[in-house]
Structure formats: structure tokens, C-alpha cells
Amino acid sequence: MNSIRCHLDELPPLTGKQQKDVQHLATLLPGDNLDLSDIPEVTHWSSAICSSIEPQAPSTEASVINPSIIAKFKDRDQQTGGNY
């Protein structure tokens, strides 16, 4: 999978159709109407891991899950004793 990185001030302006689509989506799901009551609020981010999964070179082995993801889970399991 390829990644594209850019800064917000480097993005091209939205086309008229894109602006219309964004306005339409905003009417469908205004933020005040989202029910988040079933999602626990996270207030403690000190143990969060950001950008820790590195891209893997293509492998000849058949695998559905990237080996770096499996390694991260194994590492997290050792750190926490299996308690995520």
C-alpha cells in the first residue's frame, strides 16, 4: 500500500462538487446527533503507541496479516501479560 503525505496548506482547493458533497454529508451526520454512549472515553494516552507499524517488504509466503502487526501484538502481550 502506498502512502501519501501532505500538509493541509498544500492541498488543492475542493471542487464545487466536493464542497457540495461535504455539505450534504454534514447534514446527514451532524456531530451533535452521534451516539457515542457505547464507546468508553479514553482520557489516559500516556501508553499510546503512534506510528509503530513499519511497512514490510513483499514476501513470498502467503499471509493475511502483515508480520510487523503480529510482532507488535506479541510485544504488547509480553509487556502487559495479555491484558490490553
C-alpha positions as CSV (number, residue, x, y, z in Angstrom):
1,M,0.0,0.0,0.0
2,N,1.4,3.4,-0.9
3,S,1.1,6.3,1.4
4,I,0.7,10.0,0.5
5,R,1.8,12.6,3.0
6,C,1.0,16.3,2.6
7,H,0.3,19.3,4.8
8,L,-3.1,20.9,4.9
9,D,-1.9,24.1,3.4
10,E,-0.5,22.1,0.4
11,L,-3.8,20.5,-0.6
12,P,-5.6,21.8,-3.7
13,P,-8.9,23.6,-3.1
14,L,-12.1,21.5,-3.1
15,T,-14.0,21.4,-6.4
16,G,-17.6,22.6,-6.4
17,K,-18.9,19.0,-6.4
18,Q,-16.6,18.1,-3.5
19,Q,-17.9,21.1,-1.5
20,K,-21.4,20.1,-2.2
21,D,-20.7,16.5,-1.2
22,V,-19.2,17.7,2.1
23,Q,-22.1,19.9,2.9
24,H,-24.5,17.1,2.1
25,L,-22.6,14.7,4.4
26,A,-22.7,17.4,7.2
27,T,-26.5,17.4,7.0
28,L,-26.6,13.6,7.3
29,L,-24.4,13.2,10.4
30,P,-24.2,16.4,12.4
31,G,-21.8,15.9,15.3
32,D,-24.4,16.6,17.9
33,N,-26.5,13.6,16.7
34,L,-23.8,11.0,17.0
35,D,-24.5,8.5,19.8
36,L,-21.1,7.6,21.4
37,S,-22.6,6.3,24.6
38,D,-21.4,2.8,23.9
39,I,-17.8,3.8,23.4
40,P,-15.7,4.4,26.5
41,E,-13.9,7.7,26.7
42,V,-10.1,7.4,26.7
43,T,-8.5,10.0,29.0
44,H,-5.1,8.5,29.6
45,W,-3.0,8.4,26.5
46,S,0.5,8.0,28.1
47,S,0.9,4.4,26.9
48,A,-0.4,5.1,23.3
49,I,1.9,3.9,20.6
50,C,1.9,6.0,17.4
51,S,3.3,5.1,14.0
52,S,4.8,1.9,15.3
53,I,3.9,-0.4,12.5
54,E,6.6,-0.3,9.7
55,P,5.9,-1.2,6.1
56,Q,7.0,-4.7,5.3
57,A,8.7,-5.8,2.0
58,P,6.6,-8.1,-0.1
59,S,7.0,-11.8,1.0
60,T,6.7,-15.0,-1.0
61,E,4.9,-16.5,2.0
62,A,1.1,-16.4,2.0
63,S,0.0,-14.3,4.9
64,V,-3.2,-12.4,5.5
65,I,-1.7,-10.3,8.4
66,N,1.5,-8.2,8.0
67,P,4.3,-9.8,10.1
68,S,5.0,-6.4,11.8
69,I,1.5,-6.3,13.1
70,I,1.8,-9.8,14.6
71,A,5.1,-8.8,16.1
72,K,3.5,-5.7,17.7
73,F,0.8,-7.8,19.3
74,K,3.3,-10.3,20.6
75,D,5.4,-7.5,22.1
76,R,2.3,-5.9,23.6
77,D,1.3,-9.3,25.1
78,Q,4.7,-9.7,26.7
79,Q,4.6,-6.1,28.1
80,T,1.1,-6.4,29.6
81,G,0.8,-10.1,30.3
82,G,-2.0,-10.4,27.8
83,N,-4.1,-7.6,29.2
84,Y,-4.7,-5.0,26.6
